């Protein structure tokens, strides 16, 4: 069996959409099922999903909005120099673009600045602010940052520079002493929707400054919203829906250039932003200075945009290569820690690029479902710096906060954090984090869980139903693409695809449904035709040569039946390592055991394993029966390696034994070197068979072998050939080969199952 990676939490709705509502909105059964799973049963909520309901709250309800507008207009009127101070991620550069473009349209003297992730870090930077003052800047507007910049803001305001903070991040115990703070979660204001991203806040400010902002501004806000993974509900949903319309009907030169470089020319959806546009805008700031990304978004000329997009694409490819390399190295370290029983993975190494460690940490969490901290060791600075990602059961903020005496600086929330710490404290921190985790396991299970929206039958997976589901788009945070479970789909075929065969392609069920499982190509060797499997995942439409077919993107897979896998062919190689502790090997009784996970045939496997490998061919069927009868097996690999097969050589008949013995008696003495081949020719047998017969005669003391000279025992004991242990061993080996090597595999499986029950 294959154990699922997650516990599948299938939603059991407690409220349902009425029949009249279903008729009113013409809901198909599958859409009704999805909406109920997401607890969207109210008529108004349903209408908001399907209709272009304008959920655009009054910008004047945002904190200090009037104050911010008045100050900006005063600066423009007085020809003051304004600086837009942004951030280095996709939300930050889209926020910067929206506000800079707005101020330019109003005729402002405006410049912009994005801090360097590595030299300046996140948020307001005192030196950058001081440089702005020296250059005659009298108004600084932060976008997508600033709410935690208390010291820097106070310092610059004391110099007479006003700061307007526009931000969406968590507000601390106190607010910075800024001229104005435009923030949807401001405690003294009641904005109807709390979860705008930085670009969303910048767009609201643009609305306050320009009655009708250019339509591509909302497209930029949509990019920031999706890239920053904020809640895709309420106003954010409206921003994204409208933004996607603009991106498809009037694609900005910058976005067109990015998509051209990526080789994308299809409809722009939330997935296009999430997997193509967003990562490329993020890549620049992860590796160097994010200013390039902002320059690209601010460019109006397509030729210039193409030139800049080409550079961005270069950074994105470099980012991918760096992530791949570090991930490979981190996985090796993680595997070692898993073997040692660690529950918190702290992976640190010199020379890792700090800008991508958050991505790597996410990949490690995805693999092992344990909280993970990835650190780059910088000996020159005498510190380690990196990113952490968590699981639902563990607050990364809480666990790091409990150990802040070992950390120089950290910030974050439940699922993610960034930090800097002394190199000398790494080992101690790792030890204490594991103690913390072990204490947690007393009351909390660490088993990863995933919410499944609904169970489907194979017949429900069709183009019409998928198109109906797509009417609910866009999908994103708090409104995820529905996750479906399908049980007992029969595997028709398996194939490894992609670079290095990293991915798995399956053909399933009566309909021949295509299913893809990214980064699980290794499972191709564990799945065989005819096996029933359970899967969870999302639905897509695959288009090829004008034809549309359903496609299932697998998130997790499970098999709850015993798996017996045929690896007897030399063309099949086991993909896992011999040293893995969840794998047991059953070997020939004469061979030495490599470790405690090795067993001889005839021995019971005394502990549970995920995988059991029958590596060698046993001597007898009895030996293998004894192991099977006293072992718990869920996934069995039949390798059954052996030096040579004797099955087709057969076993000599009794009449042939008599003929041979008679020939030896007649000769009285036989020189094997000189006369062995003549005897073989006489008997019409191969030398190997003659050797076997002579061994039997010798064991029964019918003959003596004196240095190759065969002599007859004049007084042998009368006994049957079958009394010979050598004869019996060959018989047993013949049976083993017949039953385990040359019988139909279905028969072998049935026999094994019968011995296990």
N, C-alpha and C positions, 0 to 999 in steps of 0.2 A: 504494500500500500504506500501511497504518497500522502504524507501528513500535510494539511494545509498550513500555510505560513501564518494565517490569521484565524481567529475565531470569527465565524461569519454570523453577525448579528442581524438577523432578518427582521425587518420592520414589521410590527403588527399594529396597523392603524387602529386607533380607538374612536376616530371620527371619520365619517364618510361623506362623499359628495352625493347630494340628493339626485334622484332620477330626473327631476325637473331641471336642475342646474346642468346636469350632464347633457340633457336634450338642448337646453338653451345655448350652450357653448359648443355643441356638437363634439363632445369628447369621445374619442375612441376608447375602448376598454383598457388599452395599455396606458394611455395618457391619464385616464382616471386613476388607474393603479399607482402611477408615479406620483401624481399630485397628492393622493391620500397618504402615501408614504412620507411625503414632505410636509404633511399637515396643512396643505393648502386646499381648504374646502369651502372657504367663504367666497361668495359671489364676487365681491369687489376685488379680492386677491386674485381670483381666476381671471377676471376681466383685465386687471393690470398686467398680467402675464401675456395675454394674447393681443390686447389692443395697445396702441401707441399712446397710452395714458401719460400725460405730461406730469411726471413727478419731479418737478423742479422747484424746490423750496425758495422762498423769498431770500435773496442774498443779504438783505438788510437785517435779517434775524441773526446772522453770524456776529460773533463778539467783535466789538470795536470797529464794525464795518464803516460806519459813517465817519468815524475819527480817522481811519486809514485813508478813505477816499479824499477827505478834505485835505489831509496832509500831503498826499501825492499831488493833488491838483494845485496846491499852493507851491510845491516844489517846481512844478511845470511852469506855472505862471511866473515864478521868480528865476526861472532858468537855472535852478539848482542842479547839481550833478547827483544823479541817483545810481546806486549800485544794487543789482539783484544778486543775492548771495544764495547759491543753490546747493545741490548735493550730487554725489557721483553715481547714483543709480538711475534706472529708467524713469522712476517717478520724479526724481530730482531734476533730470535734464528736460523732461516734458514740462514740469512746473516752471523752470527757468525760461524755456522757450515761450510759453504762454504769456508770462508776465513781461518779459523783455519786448516781445512783439506788440503787446498792448500799449506799453509806454512809448514805443517808437511811433505807433499810430497816433498817439496824442501829442507827438512832437517833443517828447522829453529828451533831456540829455542823459542817456542811460547806458551804463556798462553792466557787465555781468561777470561773476566769478564763481568758479566751482573748486572747492578745496581738493587737495590731493589726498586720497585715501591713506597713503603710506607715510607721508611727511607731516600732514596736518590733521588727519583723522576726521571723524564725523562732527558736523555742527559748527557753530561759530568758532573762529580761530582768532585769538587776540592779536597776533602779528598781522594777519590779513586785514583785520578791522583797522589796525593802526596804519597800515599802508594806504588803506582807502581814505582815511582822514588826511594823511600827508598829501594825497593826490587831489584834495579839495572836495571829496564826497561829503555831502551834508545829510543824506538820507540813505539808509541801508534797509532793503526789504529782503528778509529771509524767506525762502520757499522750501517746503519739505524739511525744515529743520528750525532750530532756534528756541524751542520751548524749554530746553535744558541748558541754554547758554547764559545762565545768570551772571557769572563773573564777567564774561566778555562783553555782554550787552551793557552792564552797569559801567564798565570801564570806558567804553566808547561814547556812551551817552554823557558821561562826565566831561568829555571833550567837546560836547556840543553837537554831536551827530545823533540824529533821531533814528531809532530802529523800529521798524514795523515787522513783527513776527507773523508769518503765515505758516501754519504747521498743522499736523494731524496726529502726531505721536503722543504717547501717554504723558499726561501732565503730572508732575511731581507734587510734593507737599506744598510748594510755593511756586508762584509765577515769576518769571524774569521781569525786571523793572524796565520794560520796553515802552515806547511811546504808544503803541497799539499792539494788541494780540488778536489776530484773526484765527480762530480755532473752533471747530465744531463741538468740541467737548469742554469748552470754557465753563467753569462752574457757575459763573454769574449770569449766563445767558442760556436760553432754551432753544437752540437750533433743533429742528425736528428730526434730523438724521445725524448721528454722531460719527459715521464711519467713512467720511470722504477721505480720499488719498491727498497727497500734497498737490498733485495736478488738479484735483477736483476743487480744492480750496483756492488755488491760483485762478481757476476758471470762474469761480464765484466772484472773486475780486475783479476780474476782467469784466464781468457783467455789471458790476457796480461802477466801473470807470467808463465803459462803452455800452451804450444802450443795447446794441446788437453786435456782439463780438463776431469776427470772421468765423465761418462755420468749421474751418479746420481746427479751431481751438478746442472744440468739443471732441474732435478725433484724437488730439493729443492727450486730452483728459482721459479718454477711454483707454489709451495705451498705458498711461500711468496707473489707472485703476486696476487693470488686469495684471500688469507687471508687478504691482505692489501687493497683490493677493488680499486686498481689502474685501469686505463683504459685498457680494454682488446682489444686493437687495436694494429696495427703495430707490433713492435718487441715483445711487451708483449704477443701478440697472438701467435707468433711463439714459444716463450719460453714455454707457457702453453701447446701448442699442442705437442711439442717435449717432454716436461716433463711428460705429461700424457702417452705417448707411453712408456717411460722408467719405469714409475710407474707400468704399467701393465705387461711389459715384463720382467723387472728385478727389482722387488720391493725391495727396501732397507730393511734390517732387522728391522730397527727402525719403518718404516712405516707399515710393515707387523705386527709388534707387536702391534702397535696402533689399527690397524683394527681388529686384533684378539680380543683385549679387548672390542672393540665396537660390536663384533659379526657380522662384515661385511666381506663378502667373494665374492662380486660381482665385476663387472668391476669398476675400479676407474675412475671417471669423475670429472669435475669441481665441481659438487654438493657434491661428496665425500669429496673433499678438503674443500669446503665451510661449510659443515654441520657436518663433522666428524673429519677430521684431524686438520683443523685450530682451531676450538673451543677448542680442547683438548690441543693443544700447547699453546693457549692463557690462558687457565684456570689456569695453574700453576702460571704464573706471576700475574694473577688477585688476587690470594689468598695469595701467599707467594713469594718465590724466584724462578725466572724463570730458574735458573741454571739447575734444574732437566730436563727441556725440552731440553736444549742444550746438556746435558749429554746423553740423549736418542738418539738424532739425530747424535751424534758423535760416538755412540757405534757400533762396527762392529759385535760383537758376539750376536747371536740371543737370547741365554739364558739371557745375561745381558740386552738386549733390552726388553725382556718380563718382567723381574723384574722391570725395570724402567717404562715401559708402564703401568704396573699394578698400580704403584703409581700415574702416570699421570691420569689414569682413575678415581682413587679415588678423585683427585682434581677436575676433571670435574664434577663428581656426586655431590660433595660438592658445587661446583660453581652453578650448576642447582638448588639445594635446597635453597641456599642463595638467588639467583635471584628470585625464586618463592615466597619466604617469603617476601622479600622486595617489590616486585612488588605488592603483595596483599595489603600490608600496604600503599604503595604509591598510589594505585588506590583509596583507601578510602579517602585519603587526597585530591587527585585530584578531585574526585566527589564532595566533599564539596566546593572546590574552583570554580568548574564549576557552581554549584548552585548559588554562589555569583557573578557570571558574570565575573570572571577573564579570561583574554585573554593570559596571560603568567602564566604558572604553575610553582611555586617555592615550592618544597616539601623538607622539612628539618626535620630530626629526629636524635636523639642520638642513637648510636649503629648500624648504617647502615654500611655495609662493603664497603669501598671506591672503592675497586677493581672492583666491578660489577655495579657501579652506572650508567655508560654509557649504559650498556645493559638495565637497568631498565628505564632510560630516553627514550631510543628508543621505548620501549614497551608502555610507556605513550603517546608518540607522535603518535604512531600507533593507539592508542585507541581514542584519543581526537583531533588529528590533530592541536595541539597548541604547540608552543615552550615551552620546559620544562627544568628546572634546578633541579637536585636532589643533595642534600647536606647531608653529615654526620656531625652532630654537635659533636665536640670534646671539651668538657669542660676543660679537662686537658691542652690542647694546646691553649685553648681560641680562636679557629677558627672553621670555617665550610669549608669542602672541598668536591668537587664533580665534576660532569660532566653535560654538557648541550647538548641537541640535538634540532635541529630546523626544520622548514618547509621551502619549497622553497621560500616563500614570505618574509622571515625574515632572515637577516644575523646575525647569533649568534655573530660573531666577532664584527660587527658594534654596535649591541645593548648593548653588554657588554662593549665595548670600550667607549661608550657614558656615562657609569656609573662607570668608572674605579676608581673614587675617593672613591667609597664604597668597592672596591675590592683590596686585597693585591697583588694578582698575577693571571693572566689568560693568556691563549694562545689557539689558535684554528683557525677555518676558518668558512666559511659560514654555514655549517650544524652541526658543533660540536665544543665544547670547553671544557676545564678543568679549574678549578679555585679554589682559596683559598680566604676566606674573614673573617672579624671579625664577631663573632656571633651577636653582637649588631646591625650590619648593615643589617641583613637579612630582617627584616620587612620593613625598608625604601627602600631597593633595590627592594623588591617585589612590593611595591606600585608604585615606579617610573617606573619599567618595564611595569606595566599595563597601566600607563599613556602613555608611549611610544607606546605601542601596540594600544591603543584607537586612538591616533593621526594617526597612520598608516592606520587604517581602514577607515579613511576619503577618502583616495585615492586608497587604495588597498583592494581587497577582500581576506579574509582568507580561502575561500572555497578551500579545497584540490582538486587537479586535478591529473589525471593519464593519461599517454599517451597509447592509444590503437593502436596496429599496424594494425589490420584489422578486419572486420566483417566476420564471417563464417556462412554458413548454416549447419544445423545438419548433412546433408549427407557428408559434407567435413571432418567430424571428423572420421577418420578411420586410421588403422594401417599404411597403405602405406604413407599417407600424414604426419603422425607424424614422420615416419622414414626419410622422405624427409627433414623435418624441422631439424631433428637431425644431418643431414649432415652439417649444419651450425655451429655446436658446435665447440669449447666451447663458452658458453654464460657467460656474466659478465658485469662489469661496462662499459658503453658506447656501449655495444653490448648485451643488455638484451635478455633473452629468450622471444620470441614474445608473446605479450599479445593480446588475441583474445576476441572479443565480439560475443555472440550468443544470439539472441532475441527470445522471445516467446517459450521457451522450456516448455513443460507441465510437471509438477511435478507428478511423478508416486508414489514415496514413500519417506519418510524421516526417518532418524534414527540418534540418538545420539550415538557416539562411543568414544572409548578411555577412559583413566583414568578420573573418575569423569564426564563422558559424555561430555567432553570439546569440541569435534569436531563434525562436521555435515557431514553425508553421504546422498547424494541424488541419486535417480534414475530418469533420465530425458528423455523426448521425446519418439519418436516412437522406437528408437534403444535401449532404456534402458541404456543410457549413465550414467556411474558412475561418480559422481562429489563429491569432498571433499572440505570442507571449514574449515580450521584449526581454532580452538578457537572460533567457532561460533555454538557450539552445542545447545545453547539456541534458535536458530532460528527454530529448529525442531518443536517447538510448534506454530510458526507463519506461517508455510507453510503447506498447505493441498493438498492432491491429486486433480489433475484437474486444479490447478492454473497455468497460464502462467507466467514465470519469465524470466528476462534478466540477464545474467551473463557475467563477464569478468574474464579471467584467462589464465593459461598456459596448454599445453597438455603434457601428459605423457603416457607411455605404462605400463600397469599393467600385470605382469606375474605371473601365478598361475598354478601349475601342468602342465607346458609346454604350457599352453594356453596364448595368448596375447590378451588383450582388451584395447581399448582406455580409458583414464581417464582424467578428467578435474579437475585441481586444481584451485578452485575459489579464486579470489582476491577481488571481490566485487559482490554484488547482488542487484537487484532492481525489484520492482513490481509496475507498474504504474496504476493498477486497485484497486478499492475498495476491501479491504479484510474483510470478515466477518468470524470470527473464532469461532468454536463451542467448548465452554468450559463448557457445561452443565453437563458433567459427573464429578462425584466426584473424578475420577482417574486423571483428568487433573488439574494441578496447574499452576497458572500464575507465571511466572519466575521473573517478575519485582516487585519492591517495591511500596507499596501504597504511599510512600512519594515523589515519583518522580514527578517533576513539569510538565513533558510532557505527563502525564497520567490523564485523567478525569474519575471520577466515577459517574455513575447515580444510585441512590439508591431509596428505597421505600419512599414515601412522609412522612410517619410517623417517619422515622428515622432521627437522628441528623447528620448534615454535620460535617465532621472532619476538613475540611479546605476549602479554596476558590476553590479548584479543584473538589469539590463534588457538584452534582446537583440532584434535585428531578425530577422524571418523570413528564413531562408536561412543564418543564422549557427548554428554549433554551440554548445550550452550546455556550456561547458568545465569545469564543476565539478559535483559532486553537490549537489542540493537536495532537501529534503523534499517541496516542492510546486513545480510549474511551472504557470503560468497563461498560456494562449494568450488574451491580452486582446483583441486586435483581429482583425478579419477580414483574412487575407492577400490580396495581389494575385493570386497564382496558386497552384495546387496544388503546383507545383514548389518554391516557396519553403518551404512547410510540410513537404514531403517532405525537403528538405535539412536542416531543423532536426531533424526526427524521426530521420533516419538517423544522425546524428552526436551524439545526446544520450542520456544515461542517465536514464530517467524512471520514477518509481515511483507518483507521484500527479499526474495531469494534470487541470487545470480548464479546460474549454472555455467561455469567455465569448463570444469572437468578436463584440465590439461593433462597430457600424457605423452610419453616419449614415442611410443609406436602402438599401433592397433594390431591385435592378433585375430580379430574376429573372422576376417576373410581367409586367414590361413587355416582356420578350423582346428579340429582335434582329431588325431588319427583314430581310425576304427580299431576294434579289438583284433579283427582279422589281419590288419596291417601290422599291429604289434607282434602277432604270432609269426607272420611272414619274416619280419625283421629278426626276431629272436631265433627262428629256425636258421636263417642265413648266418647268424653269428655262431650258432652251434656247429654248423657244417664247416665253418672256417676254423673253429676252435680259438684261433687268435686273429684279431683284425687290427692292422695298423691304420689308424684313422687318417693320418697324414697322407699316406700313399693310396689307401683303398676307400677312404670315406666317400669320395665323389662317385666311385664305381658302385658303392652300396646305394647311394641316393638314386643313381640311374636305374639300378635293379628294382628298387622299391617305387620309383617314379615319384619321389618327394623332394622338397627343397632341403638344403642343409640345416635350416633352422628347425625343421620338423624332426630330422634325424637326431639333432642335438637334444631336443626335448625328450624323445623316446629313450635315448641312452641314459638321460638323467633319471627317468622313471625306473628303468631296469637297474640302474646303480643303487637308487634309494631302496628298492625292494630286494637288493642283494642278489639279483639274477646274474649280474656281471661285476667285474672289477676293471678299473681303469688304471693301468700302470704306465704313467707318462705317455698317454696316447695309444697304448697297446691294450685293446679290449680283450679280456679273457673271460671265459665262462666259469661260473660257480658250479662245481660238479654236484653240490648238495644244496640246492636252493629250497627255501620253504615255499610250499604251494600257496599262492595267494592271488587274489584278483588284482588286475591292473588298477582298478578304481580305488584300491586301498592306499595308493601312493598319494602323499600330501602334495607333491608337485603336480600330479594329474588333477587332483581336486582343486588346486589353486588355478590351474588353467581353465577348468570348467567354470569356476567362479568368475574369473576374469572374462570369459566368453559371455557369461550371463550379464555381467555388469555392462559390457560394451553393447550387447544386444539391446538391453533395457534402457540404457542412459545415452548411448551415442547414436544408435541407428533406428530406434523406434520413432514413430511419429511424435512430434513434440506435444501434441494434445494428450496423447496417452501418457507421456511422461508426467505432465502436469496433473492429470487425474490421479495417477499413482501416488505422487507426492502429497497431494491434498488428502488422499485416503489415509495416509500414514500420519498426517498431522491431526486428524479428527478422532 
